[in-house]
Amino acid sequence: MTTLLLLGACMMFLAVALGAFGAHALKNKLSEDMMKIYQTGIQYHIAHALGLLLLGLISVQIESSSLIMLAGWFLFTGIILFSGSLYALSLSGIRKLGAITPLGGVAFLVGWVLMAIAVI
């Protein structure tokens, strides 16, 4: 679906922009621990944005495109919750924000399971 491809492209743009921001603007402002947390957010953001692009390409190949679309929305939600909470935690230092991160991880898992079901 073009929606997934557009969403994936936008998420990749954002991941690259945030990665560059972290590498250049935050390098000397965050502690080593907070920088690792930020980088983990970037790593998962990029991986799952690529997943959105993959789902967009797969959706034109299989009949279960509604499941693929749902999987994409779960990956997108995972990016927002998982990576977003890590970005917020690393920039604010508020450790309680880490409680949101597992919800994003579950969204990632659901998205990948839905993809598996759709292609089966």
C-alpha positions as CSV (number, residue, x, y, z in Angstrom):
1,M,0.0,0.0,0.0
2,T,1.2,3.5,-0.7
3,T,0.2,4.4,2.8
4,L,2.8,2.1,4.3
5,L,5.5,3.2,1.8
6,L,4.8,6.8,2.6
7,L,4.8,6.1,6.3
8,G,8.0,4.1,6.0
9,A,9.7,6.9,4.0
10,C,8.7,9.5,6.5
11,M,9.9,7.4,9.5
12,M,13.2,6.8,7.7
13,F,13.6,10.5,7.1
14,L,12.9,11.2,10.8
15,A,15.3,8.4,12.0
16,V,18.1,9.8,9.9
17,A,17.4,13.3,11.0
18,L,17.2,12.3,14.7
19,G,20.3,10.2,14.3
20,A,22.3,13.1,12.9
21,F,21.0,15.4,15.6
22,G,22.1,12.9,18.2
23,A,25.5,12.4,16.7
24,H,26.2,16.1,16.3
25,A,24.1,18.2,18.7
26,L,23.8,15.8,21.6
27,K,27.3,14.1,21.5
28,N,28.7,16.4,24.2
29,K,25.5,17.2,26.0
30,L,24.3,13.8,27.0
31,S,26.0,11.4,29.4
32,E,27.4,8.2,27.9
33,D,24.5,6.2,29.5
34,M,21.8,8.6,28.0
35,M,23.6,8.6,24.6
36,K,23.4,4.8,24.5
37,I,19.6,5.0,25.3
38,Y,19.2,7.5,22.5
39,Q,21.1,5.3,20.1
40,T,19.0,2.3,21.0
41,G,15.9,4.4,20.1
42,I,17.5,5.3,16.7
43,Q,18.5,1.6,16.0
44,Y,14.9,0.3,16.6
45,H,13.5,3.3,14.8
46,I,15.5,2.6,11.6
47,A,14.9,-1.2,11.7
48,H,11.1,-0.8,12.0
49,A,10.9,2.1,9.5
50,L,12.6,-0.3,7.1
51,G,10.0,-2.9,8.2
52,L,7.2,-0.4,7.2
53,L,8.8,-0.1,3.7
54,L,9.0,-3.9,3.5
55,L,5.3,-4.3,4.4
56,G,4.4,-1.7,1.8
57,L,6.1,-3.8,-0.9
58,I,4.6,-7.0,0.4
59,S,1.1,-5.6,0.5
60,V,1.0,-5.4,-3.3
61,Q,2.1,-9.1,-3.6
62,I,-0.4,-10.9,-1.3
63,E,-4.1,-11.1,-0.8
64,S,-4.1,-10.4,3.0
65,S,-3.2,-6.8,2.6
66,S,-5.5,-5.7,5.4
67,L,-3.4,-7.8,7.9
68,I,-0.3,-6.3,6.4
69,M,-1.8,-2.8,6.8
70,L,-2.6,-3.6,10.5
71,A,0.9,-4.9,11.0
72,G,2.3,-1.6,9.6
73,W,0.2,0.4,12.1
74,F,1.6,-1.7,14.9
75,L,5.1,-1.1,13.7
76,F,4.4,2.6,13.5
77,T,2.9,2.6,17.0
78,G,6.0,0.7,18.2
79,I,8.3,3.4,16.8
80,I,6.3,6.1,18.5
81,L,6.1,4.3,21.9
82,F,9.5,2.5,22.0
83,S,11.8,4.9,20.2
84,G,9.8,8.0,21.3
85,S,10.0,7.0,25.0
86,L,13.8,6.4,24.7
87,Y,14.3,9.8,23.0
88,A,12.3,11.5,25.7
89,L,14.0,9.6,28.5
90,S,17.5,10.3,27.2
91,L,16.8,14.0,26.6
92,S,14.9,14.6,29.9
93,G,16.5,12.1,32.2
94,I,13.1,11.1,33.6
95,R,13.6,7.4,34.1
96,K,9.9,6.7,34.6
97,L,9.4,7.3,30.8
98,G,11.1,3.9,30.4
99,A,7.9,2.3,31.6
100,I,6.4,3.2,28.2
101,T,9.2,1.4,26.2
102,P,7.9,-2.2,26.7
103,L,4.5,-1.2,25.3
104,G,6.3,-0.2,22.1
105,G,8.2,-3.5,22.1
106,V,4.9,-5.4,22.3
107,A,3.6,-3.4,19.4
108,F,6.7,-4.4,17.4
109,L,6.1,-8.0,18.2
110,V,2.4,-7.9,17.3
111,G,3.3,-6.2,14.0
112,W,5.8,-8.9,13.1
113,V,3.4,-11.7,14.1
114,L,0.6,-10.2,12.0
115,M,3.0,-10.0,9.0
116,A,3.8,-13.7,9.5
117,I,0.1,-14.6,9.7
118,A,-0.6,-12.6,6.5
119,V,2.1,-14.2,4.5
120,I,1.1,-17.7,5.6
